């Protein structure tokens, strides 16, 4: 009889004390801000409220030595938001960690598969 099928799902969260400094949602938000140049547009693209997006940005900025997101006030040309060089570094490091963890789990997949229970026994 075939065994249960092994699959994996990881959700990496980096904590700074009790705060989630970086996680999947914050990483997606940084990417959306980088694409759109706006917290509002990024929130809309992610089906997230502006308030939620702003709170996530505030948390990220408070957790790191320098801000990950910088916003400029509106004016005749309107305001804008950018992901800072620090934000780009943190995002790249986070995505690399996600990739490395997934690869590590995948390396162990065959061994773990053999240890899964046969569902009909």
Beta strands, then each sheet from edge to edge (+ up, - down):
strand 1: 14-16
strand 2: 19-22
strand 3: 69-72
strand 4: 80-83
sheet 1: 1+ 2-
sheet 2: 3+ 4-
end
